Amino acid sequence: MLPIIPQDPNTVTLIDPGVPVTVATGLTENQQTTSQVYMFGFQAAQSHAPMVVDYSVTGTALTVLTVFLQQSFDGGVTFQDVGVVVDLFANPQGSLLAMFAVGALVSGPIYRFRIATLTCTTMKIDLAVS
């Protein structure tokens, strides 16, 4: 299944189980690298089991990608880094919880990535809840 790419970076996309969502993109054009991050959140879990969220990074000529996971408790007005910067170029697939040392992802806050460094022709980060 192809991931959903949010239309507006200023709206929050709720990630449903089984439906991947693109949460960050990057592009180098005319020697200028730009990136776009999208805010995302999670539906309230039906069970008390911890949420499993996997990420996948793809791109062309991608050689550097370090990011922070950020969290907002005020509707996306201000964000705080969660944990430390993570090298997603060296770790292009995995569990969001394991890579970012997050105790739990919950349905209340809004999340986004903050790209610290990026070198690529194109880049995309997708998330999927299972």
N, C-alpha and C positions, 0 to 999 in steps of 0.2 A: 504494500500500500504506500502510495506517495504521501509525503508529509504535507500537512496544511501549512501554508505560509500566510501569517497574519497580514491583513491589508493595511492596518494602521499601527504604528509603533507606540501610539499614545493610549491604546486600549489594552485591556488585560485579556489574554486568551486562556480559557480554562482548558486544561489538558485532560481529556477523557481516556480511560483505559483502552489500549489497543489502537489509538489513533495518534500517530506521530505528528509532532508540531515542530516547525523550524523556529528556533528562538534567537538565532543570530546569523548574520550573513556578512561577508566581506568581499571586497572587489578592488583590484588595482587597475587603474586606467590612467593613461598618460603619466605614469610614474607617481601617481597619487593613490594611496591606499585609504579607502573609507570603509566603515563598518556600520551596521545597523543592528541594534538589539531590540528585542520585543519582550514586553512584560508578560509573565505567565503566572498562573496559579493552578491549584488542584481542586477537583471536586471533593467534597467530604467523603471519606471512605465509608463503605457500607458495612465493613467489618472492623474489628479492632486490630487486624493484622497491619504491620507497618507497610507503608506504600513503597513499591519498588519502582524506581525511575531510572531508566537507562538513557545514556547519551551516545551520540554517534557524530563524529566529525568527518566531513569530506571536503575535498577541495582540489584545485589544480595548482601546481607549483607552490604548495603550502609547505613552508619550511620553519615557521615560527608561529606559535599561538599559545599565549599565556592569558589566563582569565581568572577573575574573581567571581564567585557567586554572591549576589547581593539580595537583600531581603528588605521589604518595606512593610511597616505596620500602620502607616497612615494613608493608605490608598494609592501609593506610588508617588507621593510628593517628595519624600526623602528616602534614600536607600543607604544601607550599611553593609559593608563587606562581611561575609560569613567565612571565617577561617582565613586561610592564606591563599596566595596565588597558586594556580595549578597549571602545569604544562600539558595542554591537550594535544599538542603535536606529538609528544612522546607517548601519550596515552589517548589515542583517538576513539576508543570505545570503552564503555564500562558503566558502573553504577554511580549515579550522581551522589548518593549517600557515601559510598566508599571513597570516591576521589576527593570530595570536598569536606570530608570528616564532619558531616552534618548529623546531629543526633537524630532528627526526624524532619521530614517534610510534611507540613500540615496545610489544611485548607484555608486558614485565615490570612496569612501574609501574601504579599505579591513578591515575586522573584524576578530577577533578570541577571544576565551576565554583564560584567564590566570587562571589556577587552583591554588588557594591559599592553601586550605586544602582538603584532600581526604582520607577517610577511607572506604574501600569497598572490596568485592571480585571481582565484576565487576561493571562498571558504563558506561552509555552512555547518551549523550545529543544530542537530535534531534531538528532541526528547521524546520518550515514549513511556507511558505508565503501564505496568502489567500487574 
